[in-house]
Amino acid sequence: MKKNLLIIIAAIVSTLLGFIIPLLNVDKMLPNDWDYFNALSLVSRSAILYFKSFPIHNPYACGGLDLLSNPQTIYFSPLFLINLFMSP
């Protein structure tokens, strides 16, 4: 009886450790969304300020991505005006 209880406790502890240890390295597990969104805003900002054109295409990511049809772009938001005049 005591041996079965020790096996159950060992299984529970090892399972908990298997799920808790990756949570300690959360910053290394995340897919770095900050870099992606920062790149989107910088490309949109540079297209408007430096090239004087509407940002339709991002030639720097993955061989070229459409910005106009990307729902994650920020330049249709009113907050993009803040991004234009204050560098991210």
C-alpha positions as CSV (number, residue, x, y, z in Angstrom):
1,M,0.0,0.0,0.0
2,K,2.8,2.4,0.9
3,K,4.7,1.5,-2.3
4,N,1.7,2.4,-4.4
5,L,1.2,5.7,-2.7
6,L,4.9,6.6,-3.3
7,I,4.5,5.7,-7.0
8,I,1.4,7.9,-7.3
9,I,3.1,10.8,-5.5
10,A,6.2,10.5,-7.7
11,A,4.0,10.5,-10.8
12,I,2.1,13.6,-9.7
13,V,5.3,15.5,-8.7
14,S,7.1,14.6,-12.0
15,T,4.0,15.6,-14.0
16,L,3.8,18.9,-12.1
17,L,7.5,19.6,-12.7
18,G,7.1,18.8,-16.3
19,F,4.5,21.5,-16.6
20,I,6.0,24.1,-14.2
21,I,9.6,24.1,-15.5
22,P,8.7,25.5,-19.0
23,L,6.7,28.3,-17.3
24,L,9.9,29.6,-15.7
25,N,11.3,30.3,-19.1
26,V,8.3,32.1,-20.5
27,D,10.3,34.9,-22.1
28,K,12.3,32.4,-24.2
29,M,9.1,30.5,-25.3
30,L,7.1,33.4,-26.7
31,P,7.4,34.0,-30.4
32,N,8.7,37.6,-30.0
33,D,5.6,39.4,-31.2
34,W,7.1,42.7,-30.1
35,D,9.7,42.5,-32.9
36,Y,7.1,41.8,-35.5
37,F,4.8,44.6,-34.6
38,N,7.7,47.0,-34.1
39,A,8.9,46.1,-37.7
40,L,5.4,46.7,-39.1
41,S,5.1,50.1,-37.5
42,L,8.6,51.1,-38.6
43,V,8.0,50.1,-42.2
44,S,4.7,52.0,-42.3
45,R,6.4,55.0,-40.6
46,S,9.3,55.1,-43.0
47,A,7.1,54.7,-46.1
48,I,5.1,57.8,-45.1
49,L,7.8,60.0,-43.7
50,Y,10.8,59.2,-45.9
51,F,9.4,57.8,-49.2
52,K,6.2,60.0,-49.1
53,S,4.0,57.0,-50.2
54,F,1.1,55.0,-48.7
55,P,2.4,51.8,-47.1
56,I,1.0,49.0,-49.2
57,H,3.8,46.5,-49.2
58,N,6.6,45.5,-46.8
59,P,9.5,44.4,-48.9
60,Y,11.7,43.6,-45.9
61,A,9.8,40.7,-44.3
62,C,9.5,37.2,-45.8
63,G,10.4,38.3,-49.3
64,G,7.5,40.8,-49.3
65,L,4.3,41.0,-47.4
66,D,1.1,43.0,-48.1
67,L,0.4,45.7,-45.5
68,L,-2.8,46.9,-46.9
69,S,-4.6,43.5,-46.4
70,N,-2.8,42.7,-43.1
71,P,-5.2,43.2,-40.2
72,Q,-2.3,43.7,-37.8
73,T,-1.1,46.9,-39.4
74,I,-1.6,50.0,-37.4
75,Y,-1.8,52.8,-40.0
76,F,-5.6,52.8,-40.1
77,S,-5.7,53.5,-36.4
78,P,-5.9,57.0,-35.0
79,L,-3.0,56.0,-32.7
80,F,-0.8,55.8,-35.8
81,L,-0.5,59.6,-35.7
82,I,1.4,59.3,-32.4
83,N,3.6,56.7,-34.0
84,L,4.4,59.0,-36.9
85,F,5.6,61.9,-34.9
86,M,7.3,59.9,-32.0
87,S,9.7,57.2,-33.0
88,P,9.0,53.8,-31.5
